């Protein structure tokens, strides 16, 4: 089994606490609301949203994937960190990936905004290969989702 790790940093004009609330605390309901083509819904199978919670994320109609099962590994609302892992997926994912772990940290900036730091660790099944193109596609989709959430949060009612 191989491991692929990459880091992404996205600066934002949104405060760290507000960004964490949207990206972590409210994401299961917020993302399907603002981007149903990306994520249709999120279903909690067990747990209360805290560490150990198991969820199924159902992707939108346009996705090449149907669903993935996620596990919440760590959440720290004070230090604005969140870790979760994709532990199962449909055949398109399961044939390549053993698991994917995401470490998210929202860091406040001096100007009142923040930086969203994300480390992704892909545990690839032995003999399987994940192309650079697939990783690039994943990064672009994540950036699009981040930008959509950020735009939505610019609404003063959020």
SULPE-V750388 format. One record per residue. N is the residue number from 1. RES is the residue in one small letter. BURIAL is # if it has 16 or more other C-alpha atoms within 10 Angstrom, else .. Layout:
BEGIN
N,RES,BURIAL / N,RES,BURIAL
END
This chain:
BEGIN
1,x,. / 2,x,. / 3,x,. / 4,x,. / 5,x,. / 6,x,. / 7,x,. / 8,x,. / 9,x,. / 10,x,. / 11,x,. / 12,x,# / 13,x,. / 14,x,# / 15,x,# / 16,x,# / 17,x,# / 18,x,# / 19,x,# / 20,x,# / 21,x,. / 22,x,# / 23,x,# / 24,x,# / 25,x,# / 26,x,. / 27,x,. / 28,x,# / 29,x,. / 30,x,# / 31,x,# / 32,x,# / 33,x,. / 34,x,. / 35,x,. / 36,x,# / 37,x,. / 38,x,# / 39,x,# / 40,x,# / 41,x,# / 42,x,# / 43,x,. / 44,x,# / 45,x,. / 46,x,. / 47,x,. / 48,x,. / 49,x,. / 50,x,. / 51,x,# / 52,x,. / 53,x,# / 54,x,# / 55,x,# / 56,x,# / 57,x,# / 58,x,# / 59,x,# / 60,x,# / 61,x,. / 62,x,. / 63,x,. / 64,x,. / 65,x,. / 66,x,# / 67,x,# / 68,x,# / 69,x,# / 70,x,# / 71,x,# / 72,x,# / 73,x,# / 74,x,# / 75,x,# / 76,x,. / 77,x,. / 78,x,. / 79,x,. / 80,x,# / 81,x,# / 82,x,# / 83,x,# / 84,x,# / 85,x,# / 86,x,# / 87,x,# / 88,x,# / 89,x,# / 90,x,. / 91,x,. / 92,x,. / 93,x,# / 94,x,. / 95,x,. / 96,x,# / 97,x,# / 98,x,# / 99,x,# / 100,x,# / 101,x,# / 102,x,# / 103,x,# / 104,x,# / 105,x,# / 106,x,# / 107,x,# / 108,x,# / 109,x,. / 110,x,. / 111,x,. / 112,x,. / 113,x,# / 114,x,# / 115,x,# / 116,x,# / 117,x,# / 118,x,# / 119,x,# / 120,x,# / 121,x,# / 122,x,# / 123,x,# / 124,x,# / 125,x,# / 126,x,. / 127,x,. / 128,x,. / 129,x,. / 130,x,. / 131,x,. / 132,x,. / 133,x,. / 134,x,. / 135,x,. / 136,x,. / 137,x,. / 138,x,. / 139,x,# / 140,x,. / 141,x,. / 142,x,. / 143,x,. / 144,x,. / 145,x,# / 146,x,# / 147,x,. / 148,x,. / 149,x,# / 150,x,# / 151,x,. / 152,x,# / 153,x,. / 154,x,. / 155,x,. / 156,x,. / 157,x,. / 158,x,.
END
